[in-house]
Amino acid sequence: MPSHVLVDKTDAVLTLTLNRPEKKNALTAEMYAVLGRSIDDAEQDSEVRCILLQANGDVFTAGNDLSEFARFNAGETDRAAGNPLLAALARASTPIVAAVQGRAVGVGTTMLLHCDLVFVAEDALLTTPFVNLALVPEAASSMLLPARIGHARAFSMFVLGEPVDGRTAVAWGLANAVVPAADLRAHARTAAEAIAARPRAAATITKRLMRETGAIQTRMAEEGRHFAAQLKSAEAREAFAAFQRTRGV
């Protein structure tokens, strides 16, 4: 079975590629584990000076694999405490660049708040429809997103699930630039290599100084408790069932 996360280290850049295009790169527990472990490992690898996040296919990620959530809600499976990707992003000091094409749903958008440079294709569409699924924000996004774009805009994204296109994402400060889809990966790779060419210690210290890691971790833990409780709720069960019906499942 092909890996759903491709890991490559070339010229001081660690590239992590979501590789589940047939499922719109919906993220599973296994994918979270690989991503989290790879980011953590980069912290200890002096050869890695930048991390590049990208995805195969025409969608960056559809967010969490809701079939896993539904099985947990039904009591069919257990869910490990915490999310290894989010935990790794919270403590990462290695600069991270993201290349986003198509839809970036839920965690597909909130993970971008932990990236240092974000480039979006012209067809990019960012959404955080947590409340639509009877869930709550994660990745410390309940703190980071309002700080970035303001309360009113963040509330509309979280509670109404209103989408943000690529150009709006740039205007609001969620992304650095809109790039033609054909040039997206090359553009992001060039930026990652430019970061990798800078002095490593100075770059990582600068990133740490720009982030309140303790506050981010505290908010993630608080969100995580509410998220886990909502996952088991009756309203989440109804929301998951409605979502499945809309897809004809």
N, C-alpha and C positions, 0 to 999 in steps of 0.2 A: 504494500500500500504506500503511495507516495506521501512524503511528509507534507503536512499542512502548514508548516513554517519552514522556509528555506533560510539557512544561515550561511553567510559567506563573509570571510575576512580578507580584504584585499587593500593594499596600500593604506593601512592605518584606519580604514573605514569598515565597521562591522555592519553588514546589510542584512536586515531581517525582512523577509518577504512573505506576506500572507499568501498562502497557496491552496486555497479551497474555493476557486472561482465558481465551481458548479453549485456551491451553496452560498454564493455571494460573500464568501470569506467570513461567514458567521463564525464567531469565536467559541471554541469548546474549552473545557477545562484543560485538556491536553495542550491546546495551543497556548493558553494563558501560561501554563507551566514552562513551556519552551521559551516563550518570549521573556518571562520574568527571569528565568535562569540565565538567559543569554545577556540580558542587560546587567544583571548582577555580576556575571563573570567578566564583563567588559570593565567594570570598576577595578578589577584586580589585574587586568592585562595592560601592561604598559605600552603594548603595540597598538592598542585601540585608542584612537584620539577622537573619534566621532562615530555615532550610530545613525544609520539611515533606515527609516521605516517606510516600506512601500508595499504594494499588493499587486498580484496578478489578476487579470480579468478587467471587467469594466466597472467594478464596484470596489471601493477601498475596503469597507466592511459593513455588513448588515447589522453589526453589533453582536450581542450575545446570541448563542444558539438557543432559541426559545423552547425547543423541544427538551433541552436539559432542564430549563427552569420549570417546565410543566411537569416533568417527572419528579422533580424535587417537591413541587407543590403538592403532588398527589401522594407523596410519601414513598415513592418507588425507589428513590435513590437518596444517598446522603450527599451533602455539599460541604466541601472542605471550608473551614473558616478562612475568611480573607481571600484576596485575589492576588496571586503572585506577580502578575503584570503591574497592577496598580501599586503594590508595595514597592516593587523595583523602581518604578517611575518616580515615586515619592522620594526615594533616597539617592537617586542617580545624580552624579556630578558630571558624568560624561555628556558632552553636548549631543543633542538629538535633533535630526532633521527629518521631516516627514514629507512624503509626496502623495497627494490625495487626488484620486480620480473618482468620478461618480459619487454614489451615496456614501456618507460616513454617518452611521446611525448609532445613537447612544454612546457607548464607550468608544466608538469610532471617532466621535467628536471630542469627548471629554479627555481622551488620551492626548489630544493635540495641545491641550492646555499645559502639558508637561514637556512639550517639544520646544526647542529654541528657535528653529526656523521651520516654517510651514509653507509649502508651495501647493497650490490647488490648480487642477485642470479647469478648463472653461465650463465643463459639465458638472463640476463638484456641487454637492448639495449636502449641507450639514444639518442634522436633526438630533434632538435629544428628547424623544417622546416618552420619558419615564412615567409621567403621571397617566398617560394614555394606557399604560400597561399596569397601572396600580402600583408602580414602584416609585422610588425616590432617586435623586441624583447620586452619583458615586464619583470616585477619583478626585475627591475634594472639590468637585466642580461647583457644589453649592456655595463655595467660598470663592473659587478662582474665576468662574464665569462672570458673576456680577461685578467682581473687581475689574475685569477686563472690559466688559461691554455695558455695564450699568444694570441696575435692578430690573427695570421695566423690560428691557430686551431679554435678559436672562430668564425672567419669569415667563415671558411668552414662549420661549424655546422649551423650557421645562414643563410647564403646565398645559399650554395649548399645543405643544409639539410643532410650532411654526418653523418651517425650514429656512435656512440661510444659504443663499447661493454663493458662488466663489467670489464674485466682485463685492458683495456685501460683506463677506467674511474678511476681505482685505480692508474695506472701509471701516469696519468695526474693530480691527486689530486682532482678529483671530488667525490671520494668515499674512504672509509677507508679500505674495504676488500671485496673480493668475497667469498661468502658463498654458500655451496650446498643449493638448493632450499628447501629441506626438513628441513634444520636447520635454515633457514633465520629468521623466526619470533622469535624463541627461542634465537638466537644470539643477535638480536636487542633488545629484551626484557631484556636480561641480561645486556646489555650495558646501557639501560635506567634506570634500577634499580641501577646500579653502580653509575650513575650520581645522582640519587635521594638520594643516601646514603651520598652524600657530603653535606657540609654546604650550605644551600640554598642561603643565601645572597652572599657568596663568589662566588658561581657558576654564579649567575645572573650578578653580577658586572663584573666578568671576561668576560662574553659574551658581555656585553655592551662596555667594553673597547676595545674589539677586532673588533668592528663594527663601521663604521661611519654612524650612523643612519640618520643624517641630509642629508648627501650626497645621501644615498640610497633613501630616500623619495623624494628628489628633482629630481633624475634621474627617479624614478617611475612616477612622475607627468609628466615629459617631454615625456617619452615613451608613457604614457597614452593618451596624446593629439594626438600624431602621430598615435597611434593604433586606436583610435576612428575615426580619419579621414580616415585611410585606410579601416576600416570596411565598410565605406559608399562608397568606390571608385568603379569605373567600373572594374578595374583590379581585385579587390577582388571578385566581382560578377562573373567574368569569372573563377577565380580560384576555387571558391566554386562549380560552376556548373561542372567544369572539375572533381573535386574530387567526386562529386555525381555520375557522369557518370562512373568513374572507379569502383565504388561500385555497379553499376547497379541499382541505385536509380532513 
